Amino acid sequence: MLKSIAPAVAALGLAALAGQAMTTPAALSGDSAAGWHLLHEGSMAKLAYGLPDSDQVALMLTCSPGDRSAVIYGDAQPQSAVLTPASMGPQPVDPLSDGEAYEARLPLTDASLTALARSGRMAVQTEAGEQHIRASRAERRMVQNFLGYCASSHA
């Protein structure tokens, strides 16, 4: 009987581990190529954490000059008491994941954003639990530039 139970328990353990790995965004799974990227589309600035030149983005923040808050997209959400959903109704379908496209707002002065710019660390919540996103010294300058651009009154 032990011979038939052991493989079943092992299979369940592997299935549970695989399920947990699938809930973690690929960009947060320890891939060393993941990082912060800043781009501008017209007057809108986009700061994203993910794999370069791909749709594998765990977290994206957008803003335009004069905005007091950033719009947050992605499977990873900054841990903040003031993170507010952008819409209270049903969420639209995300074309990349076929799941709901969550959108929230976060003030530019929030501690999670200022800590990322200052110390290079942001706590985020994912389906797999709390994780931390780090930023190198160069990436921290990028985050500071993003926050300064958003807070300015001109593009």
Backbone torsions as a table, in degrees:
resi	resn	phi	psi	omega
1	MET	NA	-38.4	179.1
2	LEU	-62.3	-33.7	179.2
3	LYS	-65.0	-30.9	-179.9
4	SER	-88.1	-24.5	179.9
5	ILE	-78.7	-41.0	-176.4
6	ALA	-57.9	-48.3	178.1
7	PRO	-63.4	-35.7	179.5
8	ALA	-65.4	-43.5	178.8
9	VAL	-64.5	-41.7	178.4
10	ALA	-62.2	-42.4	179.4
11	ALA	-64.0	-41.4	177.7
12	LEU	-63.7	-40.9	178.5
13	GLY	-62.3	-44.2	177.9
14	LEU	-65.2	-39.3	177.9
15	ALA	-63.8	-41.6	178.5
16	ALA	-65.3	-41.6	178.7
17	LEU	-64.6	-42.7	178.6
18	ALA	-63.7	-40.6	178.3
19	GLY	-63.5	-38.7	178.9
20	GLN	-68.0	-41.0	179.8
21	ALA	-64.2	-33.5	-178.4
22	MET	-70.5	-23.6	-178.6
23	THR	-84.2	-11.4	179.1
24	THR	-89.0	125.7	178.5
25	PRO	-55.3	140.5	-177.1
26	ALA	-56.1	-35.0	-178.3
27	ALA	-70.8	-16.5	178.9
28	LEU	-103.1	4.1	-173.5
29	SER	-84.9	17.1	177.6
30	GLY	93.9	7.3	178.4
31	ASP	-67.3	121.6	-175.7
32	SER	-70.4	-14.2	179.3
33	ALA	-80.1	-15.0	-179.6
34	ALA	-69.8	145.6	178.7
35	GLY	-170.3	-177.3	179.4
36	TRP	-87.8	140.3	-179.2
37	HIS	-137.6	137.4	-179.9
38	LEU	-120.6	131.8	174.3
39	LEU	-144.2	160.4	179.7
40	HIS	-120.2	134.4	172.9
41	GLU	-122.9	101.6	-172.9
42	GLY	64.4	-129.0	178.8
43	SER	-89.0	-5.1	-178.7
44	MET	-86.8	133.6	174.9
45	ALA	-102.5	141.3	178.7
46	LYS	-127.3	123.2	176.2
47	LEU	-113.9	118.7	-174.4
48	ALA	-129.5	145.7	172.5
49	TYR	-110.9	119.6	-179.8
50	GLY	174.5	-164.6	179.2
51	LEU	-82.1	137.7	-177.6
52	PRO	-65.1	144.7	176.0
53	ASP	53.0	42.1	178.5
54	SER	-148.2	174.4	175.0
55	ASP	-92.1	6.1	-180.0
56	GLN	-82.6	80.0	-178.2
57	VAL	-118.0	123.1	179.4
58	ALA	-84.7	-32.5	-175.1
59	LEU	-151.8	133.4	175.4
60	MET	-135.7	137.3	176.6
61	LEU	-119.0	137.0	177.4
62	THR	-129.2	153.2	176.3
63	CYS	-163.4	167.6	172.5
64	SER	-126.6	158.6	179.9
65	PRO	-54.6	137.2	179.3
66	GLY	90.6	-9.2	177.7
67	ASP	-68.7	143.5	176.0
68	ARG	-98.2	-7.1	179.1
69	SER	-141.6	159.0	176.1
70	ALA	-104.2	147.5	173.7
71	VAL	-91.6	130.7	-174.8
72	ILE	-108.7	132.7	176.1
73	TYR	-128.9	154.6	171.1
74	GLY	123.3	171.4	180.0
75	ASP	-75.2	-24.7	177.8
76	ALA	-99.3	130.8	179.5
77	GLN	-119.7	134.1	177.8
78	PRO	-57.9	141.8	176.4
79	GLN	-80.7	110.8	-178.0
80	SER	-155.9	140.6	178.9
81	ALA	-72.3	-19.9	-176.2
82	VAL	-103.8	9.4	175.1
83	LEU	-68.1	121.5	-176.8
84	THR	-122.4	138.2	176.6
85	PRO	-61.3	139.7	179.1
86	ALA	-75.0	-25.4	-179.6
87	SER	-135.6	135.6	179.7
88	MET	-90.3	-13.9	-178.9
89	GLY	-87.4	-166.7	178.4
90	PRO	-59.8	142.0	-179.8
91	GLN	-85.3	145.8	177.0
92	PRO	-69.5	162.1	179.2
93	VAL	-81.0	130.3	177.3
94	ASP	-77.1	121.1	-176.7
95	PRO	-67.4	-20.5	-179.2
96	LEU	-81.7	-39.5	-175.4
97	SER	-107.7	-9.5	-174.1
98	ASP	62.6	14.7	175.5
99	GLY	-105.6	-172.6	178.5
100	GLU	-72.7	141.3	179.2
101	ALA	-94.2	98.5	-178.0
102	TYR	-78.6	136.3	179.8
103	GLU	-135.1	131.6	180.0
104	ALA	-139.0	168.7	177.6
105	ARG	-120.1	146.4	180.0
106	LEU	-142.5	126.9	178.3
107	PRO	-58.5	143.2	-179.9
108	LEU	-63.3	-21.1	-179.4
109	THR	-91.1	4.8	-178.3
110	ASP	-62.3	145.7	-177.5
111	ALA	-60.0	-32.5	-179.8
112	SER	-65.6	-37.7	178.7
113	LEU	-76.5	-43.0	-179.2
114	THR	-68.5	-33.5	176.4
115	ALA	-67.1	-38.1	177.6
116	LEU	-62.1	-43.2	179.7
117	ALA	-69.4	-35.4	-175.9
118	ARG	-84.7	-50.6	-172.5
119	SER	-110.3	-10.0	177.9
120	GLY	78.3	29.8	-179.7
121	ARG	-143.6	134.0	177.2
122	MET	-135.2	127.4	174.2
123	ALA	-82.5	131.5	179.1
124	VAL	-128.4	155.6	177.0
125	GLN	-108.5	128.5	175.9
126	THR	-125.0	176.1	176.2
127	GLU	-61.5	-26.4	-179.6
128	ALA	-85.8	-1.6	179.6
129	GLY	113.3	-165.3	-177.9
130	GLU	-75.4	136.3	175.6
131	GLN	-139.1	170.5	178.9
132	HIS	-124.7	136.2	173.9
133	ILE	-105.9	133.7	-178.8
134	ARG	-110.8	157.3	177.1
135	ALA	-132.0	134.2	176.2
136	SER	-70.6	175.4	178.8
137	ARG	-59.7	-44.3	179.2
138	ALA	-65.5	-39.3	178.7
139	GLU	-68.5	-33.8	176.5
140	ARG	-63.0	-39.6	176.1
141	ARG	-62.9	-36.8	177.5
142	MET	-63.3	-42.9	178.5
143	VAL	-64.4	-42.6	177.8
144	GLN	-61.2	-41.7	177.4
145	ASN	-63.2	-41.0	178.0
146	PHE	-60.7	-49.7	-179.1
147	LEU	-63.4	-40.4	177.9
148	GLY	-65.3	-40.8	178.1
149	TYR	-62.3	-45.1	-178.7
150	CYS	-63.0	-39.9	-176.1
151	ALA	-77.4	-17.8	-178.3
152	SER	-72.9	166.3	-178.4
153	SER	-98.9	2.8	-179.6
154	HIS	-146.1	153.2	-178.7
155	ALA	-80.3	NA	NA
